[in-house]
Amino acid sequence: MHLSEWHTFNLRDRKTYPKVDAPIQVQYESGQVSVGFSHDFFPAWDLLPESLITCWRYIKAEMLAHRL
């Protein structure tokens, strides 16, 4: 299974948000991980007002389908 590298997330820096709407895995401050599409976790045009997400990475669509 292919996973991309983890990307550090800073809610105040739009450059750290995913660039495309695609399947991703996010990791929270607690260490918990969730999967979904990037639009499920990140707004398309605005910065998040708050978030416990610390990093994210792209995943293959098959991994997302398996987890849902």
Sequence and secondary structure as in RCSB ss.txt:
>XXXX:A:sequence
MHLSEWHTFNLRDRKTYPKVDAPIQVQYESGQVSVGFSHDFFPAWDLLPESLITCWRYIKAEMLAHRL
>XXXX:A:secstr
  B   EE  TT GGGS SS  EEEEEETTS EEEEEHHHHS SSS  S   EEEEEEB HHHHHHH 
